[in-house]
């Protein structure tokens, strides 16, 4: 218990300080093709599942867990959905509010722990998160809580990757280092080089999902929880990433998990 709390504390301190730099990445996404690619993907998935007309979007309550500086919350609010942006870092929520601009008044901002949500049961039609689960000290507990606040028949989207797998696997390390070379060769910014990056590696080295085969692990957990369906899409980044992201993350492809409760 003490060890897990130390991980939580270290995570909090890290992300509190990362807000400004991470916000700059979100701003770049909002100004790039990602604003359209992510919007098209999410809107299509949600509209088809609930068989909505455009006028129905406002009736769909979406929870963005680990919202960070707000990218997903902003594009979903822009589409007309009812969005709640939740994060455990006050600095991230402040950046999200700033990045949202005029859309901020249409988004509910909440400080929340992803592993201990305070929302009522079945409060949301859709739950979404990106690059969050890998960073959780107790991901299965988090999944239980997310399912609790999701309505029956609702959608849960998890976008993630096997981040820091190179800490456990020498082949992955070689692939990761090759990514760094390709980024430099093409003249792109390297997203994996920055302030306190070594600290994040140290934290990742203590996390339970580092080195775990995913999304197989996630699928097994959700099936044990008795959900209606789990669909996993490998390398969803090919559909939503910019060219810079594709080069940066070539050896760590992002997957999508879609769960129907």
Secondary structure as GFF3:
##gff-version 3
##sequence-region A 1 261
A	DSSP	alpha_helix	2	31	.	.	.	ID=ss1
A	DSSP	alpha_helix	34	50	.	.	.	ID=ss2
A	DSSP	three_ten_helix	54	59	.	.	.	ID=ss3
A	DSSP	beta_strand	61	65	.	.	.	ID=ss4
A	DSSP	alpha_helix	71	79	.	.	.	ID=ss5
A	DSSP	beta_strand	82	87	.	.	.	ID=ss6
A	DSSP	alpha_helix	90	100	.	.	.	ID=ss7
A	DSSP	three_ten_helix	101	106	.	.	.	ID=ss8
A	DSSP	beta_strand	107	111	.	.	.	ID=ss9
A	DSSP	beta_strand	124	130	.	.	.	ID=ss10
A	DSSP	three_ten_helix	133	135	.	.	.	ID=ss11
A	DSSP	alpha_helix	139	149	.	.	.	ID=ss12
A	DSSP	beta_strand	150	160	.	.	.	ID=ss13
A	DSSP	three_ten_helix	165	167	.	.	.	ID=ss14
A	DSSP	alpha_helix	170	186	.	.	.	ID=ss15
A	DSSP	alpha_helix	197	204	.	.	.	ID=ss16
A	DSSP	alpha_helix	216	224	.	.	.	ID=ss17
A	DSSP	beta_strand	229	233	.	.	.	ID=ss18
A	DSSP	alpha_helix	237	240	.	.	.	ID=ss19
A	DSSP	alpha_helix	243	248	.	.	.	ID=ss20
A	DSSP	beta_strand	255	260	.	.	.	ID=ss21
###
